[in-house]
């Protein structure tokens, strides 16, 4: 007997269709896992999580199932290796302080 497929909420059906297309094309071009360098890449790891970066291919990383599980299970290690970017970092890699940015805009 096969396991039941995971049901995901359809909050963004148009984006999900685009994601499926982009992911397929991405994995055709990036066939080897970036972590171990030997296994076939079968998944996309989002280095900046999904959120606003969901469809931004330049934040993706091709990974095999095993390495993806290691990244998710060991976030501190993954950050050290550059596989995860701190949520507080902006696109330039700087840690921004939202409070001081808001204060600057008020001035």
C-alpha positions in Angstrom: 0.0 0.0 0.0 1.3 3.5 -0.9 1.3 6.3 1.6 -1.3 9.0 1.1 0.0 12.1 -0.7 0.5 15.2 1.5 -2.3 17.6 1.1 -1.0 21.2 1.0 -3.2 24.3 1.4 -3.9 26.0 -1.9 -3.2 29.6 -0.7 -1.4 30.5 -3.9 -2.4 28.2 -6.8 -1.0 30.4 -9.5 2.4 30.6 -7.8 2.3 26.9 -7.1 1.9 26.1 -10.8 4.7 28.5 -11.6 6.9 26.9 -8.9 6.3 23.4 -10.2 7.4 24.5 -13.7 10.4 26.4 -12.4 11.4 23.5 -10.2 11.2 21.0 -13.0 13.4 23.2 -15.3 15.8 24.0 -12.4 16.4 20.3 -11.6 16.9 19.5 -15.2 19.8 22.0 -15.4 21.1 21.3 -11.9 21.4 17.5 -11.7 23.9 17.0 -8.9 23.4 17.7 -5.2 25.3 20.9 -4.1 26.0 19.5 -0.7 27.5 16.0 -1.2 28.4 16.5 -4.9 27.7 12.9 -5.8 24.0 12.1 -5.5 21.4 13.1 -8.0 19.5 16.3 -7.0 15.9 15.5 -6.6 14.8 18.4 -4.5 15.1 22.1 -4.2 16.3 23.6 -1.0 15.3 27.3 -0.3 18.3 28.9 1.2 16.2 31.9 2.3 13.1 29.8 3.2 10.1 30.3 1.0 8.0 33.3 1.8 8.8 36.2 -0.6 11.7 34.1 -2.1 9.3 31.2 -3.1 9.9 31.8 -6.9 13.3 33.3 -6.8 15.5 30.7 -8.4 18.7 32.4 -7.3 17.9 31.5 -3.7 17.4 27.8 -4.6 19.9 25.0 -4.1 19.8 21.5 -5.8 19.9 18.8 -3.2 19.4 15.0 -2.8 16.8 13.7 -0.3 19.5 12.8 2.3 21.3 16.1 2.3 18.0 18.1 2.3 17.0 16.2 5.5 20.4 17.0 7.0 20.1 20.7 6.3 16.6 20.8 7.9 17.6 18.7 10.9 20.8 20.7 11.6 20.1 24.4 10.9 23.1 25.7 12.8 25.4 23.6 10.7 23.5 24.6 7.6 24.0 28.3 8.4 27.7 27.7 9.0 28.0 26.0 5.6 25.9 28.8 3.8 23.0 26.4 3.1 20.6 28.6 5.1 20.6 32.4 5.3 19.6 34.0 8.6 16.0 35.4 8.3 17.2 38.8 9.5 19.7 39.2 6.7 18.7 41.3 3.8 19.6 40.7 0.1 23.1 42.2 0.6 23.9 39.8 3.4 23.8 42.5 6.0 21.8 42.0 9.2 19.2 44.8 9.2 17.6 46.3 12.2 14.0 46.9 11.3 13.4 49.1 14.3 16.2 51.6 13.3 15.0 51.5 9.6 11.5 52.5 10.8 13.0 55.3 12.9 15.0 56.6 9.9 11.8 56.7 7.8 10.0 58.7 10.5 12.8 61.4 10.6 
